[in-house]
């Protein structure tokens, strides 16, 4: 049975907020980057999602392996990072 949508959304949003906290701890809360820099960071993260999708897709084509769960976890982590970078960009724009 599938989890209720609100439960899933809450878990996803909490994961994104935790990643934003981790980013602020690592890079500082006020980065004041140019839009070109934000675009570069976001594009790099999207590229990592593409790589993770290819890794997962290989298992979808050739069948699951002992690494399948780890590959899906890596894909989820990369998607959370994309969302967190997008939020950081919006935060920066709102603070200007």
C-alpha positions as CSV (number, residue, x, y, z in Angstrom):
1,X,0.0,0.0,0.0
2,X,1.3,3.4,-1.0
3,X,2.1,6.0,1.7
4,X,-0.3,8.9,2.0
5,X,0.8,11.8,-0.2
6,X,1.1,14.3,2.7
7,X,3.4,12.0,4.5
8,X,5.6,11.6,1.4
9,X,5.6,15.4,0.8
10,X,6.6,16.1,4.4
11,X,9.5,13.6,4.2
12,X,10.7,15.1,0.9
13,X,10.5,18.7,2.1
14,X,12.2,17.8,5.4
15,X,15.0,16.2,3.3
16,X,15.4,19.4,1.2
17,X,15.4,21.6,4.3
18,X,18.0,19.4,5.9
19,X,20.2,19.7,2.8
20,X,19.8,23.5,2.8
21,X,21.0,23.6,6.4
22,X,23.9,21.4,5.5
23,X,24.8,23.7,2.5
24,X,24.6,26.8,4.8
25,X,26.9,25.1,7.3
26,X,29.4,24.3,4.6
27,X,29.3,27.4,2.5
28,X,27.7,30.1,4.7
29,X,24.2,31.4,4.6
30,X,25.0,34.5,2.5
31,X,26.8,33.7,-0.7
32,X,25.8,36.6,-2.9
33,X,26.5,34.8,-6.1
34,X,25.8,36.0,-9.6
35,X,23.0,34.4,-11.5
36,X,25.6,32.8,-13.7
37,X,27.2,31.2,-10.7
38,X,23.9,29.9,-9.4
39,X,23.1,28.5,-12.9
40,X,26.4,26.7,-13.0
41,X,25.9,25.2,-9.5
42,X,22.4,24.1,-10.4
43,X,23.5,22.7,-13.8
44,X,26.2,20.7,-12.1
45,X,23.7,19.2,-9.7
46,X,21.3,18.4,-12.6
47,X,24.2,16.7,-14.3
48,X,24.7,14.5,-11.3
49,X,21.0,13.6,-11.4
50,X,21.4,12.6,-15.1
51,X,24.3,10.4,-14.2
52,X,22.3,8.8,-11.3
53,X,19.3,8.2,-13.7
54,X,21.6,6.4,-16.1
55,X,22.9,4.2,-13.3
56,X,19.4,3.4,-12.1
57,X,18.2,2.9,-15.7
58,X,20.9,0.3,-16.3
59,X,19.3,-1.8,-13.6
60,X,15.8,-1.2,-15.1
61,X,17.0,-2.6,-18.4
62,X,19.2,-5.5,-17.2
63,X,17.4,-6.3,-14.0
64,X,18.1,-5.3,-10.3
65,X,21.4,-6.1,-8.7
66,X,22.7,-5.9,-5.1
67,X,23.4,-2.2,-5.9
68,X,19.9,-1.2,-7.0
69,X,18.8,0.1,-3.6
70,X,22.0,2.2,-3.3
71,X,21.5,3.6,-6.8
72,X,18.0,4.7,-6.0
73,X,19.2,6.3,-2.7
74,X,21.9,8.1,-4.6
75,X,19.4,9.4,-7.2
76,X,17.1,10.6,-4.4
77,X,20.0,12.4,-2.7
78,X,21.0,14.1,-6.0
79,X,17.4,15.3,-6.5
80,X,17.3,16.7,-3.0
81,X,20.5,18.6,-3.8
82,X,19.0,20.0,-7.0
83,X,15.9,21.2,-5.0
84,X,18.0,22.7,-2.3
85,X,20.2,24.6,-4.7
86,X,17.1,25.9,-6.4
87,X,15.8,27.1,-3.1
88,X,19.1,28.7,-2.2
89,X,19.0,30.6,-5.5
90,X,15.5,31.8,-4.7
91,X,16.6,32.8,-1.2
92,X,19.4,34.8,-2.7
93,X,17.1,36.5,-5.2
94,X,14.6,37.4,-2.5
95,X,17.3,38.9,-0.3
96,X,18.5,41.3,-2.9
